[in-house]
């Protein structure tokens, strides 16, 4: 049996913007697309109730998967080390 690995924290944010609850998200080994799917579904559920989820201290592998499918901004993911992910400024040629 593989050891459970923490991939980061999920924070439930209420409709008023306050953090309501937080929990560790993880699984056996590295995250895969089923983990990304579960996070996307959690975000949809939270939004249907007027809130949202945000990710903190996301491991590199989960961050890369979220980037690959274009969902890092949707779930408010942060880069490793707590660096916030935001809109990058464009560079003029």
DRENFI-608570 format. One record per residue: residue number from 1; x, y, z of N, C-alpha, C in turn. Coordinates in steps of 0.2 Angstrom, whole numbers. Layout:
REM residues N
<r NUM <X Y Z> <X Y Z> <X Y Z>>
...
//
This chain:
REM residues 93
<r 1 <4 -6 0> <0 0 0> <4 6 0>>
<r 2 <3 11 -4> <7 17 -5> <5 22 1>>
<r 3 <10 26 3> <9 31 8> <5 36 5>>
<r 4 <1 39 10> <-3 45 8> <1 51 8>>
<r 5 <1 55 2> <5 61 1> <0 67 1>>
<r 6 <2 72 5> <-2 79 5> <0 83 -1>>
<r 7 <-5 85 -5> <-4 89 -11> <-5 96 -10>>
<r 8 <-8 98 -4> <-9 105 -3> <-15 105 2>>
<r 9 <-18 112 3> <-24 113 7> <-29 116 3>>
<r 10 <-35 114 4> <-41 117 1> <-44 121 7>>
<r 11 <-46 127 5> <-49 132 9> <-56 133 7>>
<r 12 <-61 132 11> <-68 134 9> <-69 141 11>>
<r 13 <-71 146 6> <-72 153 7> <-80 154 6>>
<r 14 <-83 157 11> <-90 158 11> <-92 164 7>>
<r 15 <-98 165 6> <-101 170 2> <-98 177 4>>
<r 16 <-97 178 10> <-94 185 13> <-87 186 12>>
<r 17 <-83 180 10> <-76 181 9> <-72 178 14>>
<r 18 <-75 176 20> <-72 173 25> <-70 166 24>>
<r 19 <-64 164 27> <-63 157 27> <-67 153 32>>
<r 20 <-70 148 29> <-75 144 33> <-72 138 36>>
<r 21 <-68 134 32> <-65 128 34> <-59 127 29>>
<r 22 <-54 123 32> <-49 121 28> <-47 113 29>>
<r 23 <-45 110 24> <-43 103 25> <-37 101 20>>
<r 24 <-33 96 21> <-28 94 17> <-31 89 12>>
<r 25 <-28 90 6> <-30 86 0> <-24 82 -2>>
<r 26 <-25 76 -3> <-19 71 -5> <-21 64 -7>>
<r 27 <-17 60 -8> <-18 53 -10> <-12 49 -10>>
<r 28 <-13 43 -13> <-7 39 -13> <-2 41 -19>>
<r 29 <4 43 -18> <8 45 -23> <7 52 -26>>
<r 30 <8 54 -32> <7 60 -35> <0 61 -38>>
<r 31 <-2 67 -38> <-9 69 -40> <-10 67 -47>>
<r 32 <-16 65 -49> <-18 64 -56> <-24 68 -58>>
<r 33 <-26 67 -64> <-32 71 -67> <-38 70 -63>>
<r 34 <-39 64 -60> <-45 63 -56> <-45 67 -50>>
<r 35 <-39 69 -47> <-39 74 -42> <-41 81 -44>>
<r 36 <-39 83 -50> <-40 89 -53> <-48 89 -54>>
<r 37 <-51 84 -56> <-58 83 -57> <-62 84 -51>>
<r 38 <-59 81 -46> <-63 82 -39> <-62 89 -37>>
<r 39 <-57 92 -38> <-56 99 -36> <-61 104 -40>>
<r 40 <-61 103 -46> <-66 107 -50> <-73 106 -48>>
<r 41 <-75 99 -47> <-82 98 -44> <-83 101 -37>>
<r 42 <-78 101 -33> <-79 105 -27> <-80 112 -28>>
<r 43 <-76 115 -33> <-77 122 -34> <-84 124 -37>>
<r 44 <-87 119 -41> <-93 120 -44> <-99 120 -38>>
<r 45 <-98 115 -33> <-102 114 -28> <-102 120 -23>>
<r 46 <-96 123 -22> <-95 129 -17> <-98 135 -21>>
<r 47 <-97 136 -27> <-100 141 -30> <-108 141 -31>>
<r 48 <-111 135 -31> <-118 135 -31> <-121 137 -25>>
<r 49 <-117 137 -19> <-119 139 -13> <-117 146 -11>>
<r 50 <-114 149 -16> <-112 156 -15> <-105 157 -13>>
<r 51 <-101 152 -12> <-94 152 -10> <-89 150 -15>>
<r 52 <-83 148 -13> <-78 146 -17> <-73 142 -13>>
<r 53 <-69 138 -17> <-63 135 -14> <-57 139 -16>>
<r 54 <-52 139 -12> <-45 141 -14> <-40 136 -12>>
<r 55 <-35 135 -15> <-29 131 -14> <-23 134 -11>>
<r 56 <-20 131 -6> <-14 134 -3> <-9 129 -3>>
<r 57 <-3 131 -3> <3 127 -2> <3 121 -7>>
<r 58 <1 122 -13> <0 117 -18> <7 114 -20>>
<r 59 <7 107 -20> <13 104 -22> <15 105 -30>>
<r 60 <21 105 -32> <22 106 -39> <18 102 -44>>
<r 61 <17 95 -43> <14 91 -47> <7 93 -48>>
<r 62 <3 95 -43> <-4 97 -43> <-4 104 -47>>
<r 63 <0 108 -45> <1 115 -49> <1 114 -56>>
<r 64 <6 109 -58> <7 108 -65> <1 105 -69>>
<r 65 <-3 101 -65> <-9 98 -68> <-14 103 -69>>
<r 66 <-15 108 -64> <-20 113 -64> <-18 118 -70>>
<r 67 <-12 119 -71> <-10 124 -76> <-11 120 -83>>
<r 68 <-10 114 -83> <-11 110 -90> <-18 110 -92>>
<r 69 <-23 110 -87> <-30 110 -89> <-33 117 -89>>
<r 70 <-29 122 -87> <-31 129 -86> <-36 130 -80>>
<r 71 <-35 127 -75> <-39 128 -69> <-36 131 -63>>
<r 72 <-30 133 -63> <-26 135 -57> <-30 142 -55>>
<r 73 <-31 146 -59> <-35 152 -57> <-42 151 -55>>
<r 74 <-45 146 -58> <-52 144 -56> <-52 142 -48>>
<r 75 <-47 139 -46> <-47 136 -39> <-42 140 -35>>
<r 76 <-40 146 -37> <-36 151 -33> <-30 147 -31>>
<r 77 <-27 143 -35> <-21 140 -33> <-15 144 -32>>
<r 78 <-10 143 -28> <-4 146 -27> <2 142 -29>>
<r 79 <7 145 -31> <13 142 -33> <16 139 -27>>
<r 80 <21 134 -27> <24 132 -22> <28 137 -18>>
<r 81 <27 137 -11> <30 142 -7> <26 148 -5>>
<r 82 <19 147 -7> <14 152 -6> <14 158 -10>>
<r 83 <18 158 -16> <18 163 -20> <11 163 -24>>
<r 84 <7 169 -24> <1 169 -27> <1 169 -35>>
<r 85 <-3 165 -38> <-4 165 -45> <-9 171 -47>>
<r 86 <-6 175 -52> <-11 180 -54> <-10 181 -62>>
<r 87 <-13 187 -64> <-12 188 -71> <-5 191 -72>>
<r 88 <-2 188 -77> <5 191 -79> <4 197 -84>>
<r 89 <8 201 -83> <8 207 -88> <11 205 -95>>
<r 90 <7 208 -100> <9 206 -106> <16 210 -108>>
<r 91 <19 207 -113> <26 210 -115> <25 212 -123>>
<r 92 <26 218 -124> <25 220 -131> <31 218 -135>>
<r 93 <30 216 -141> <36 214 -145> <40 220 -148>>
//
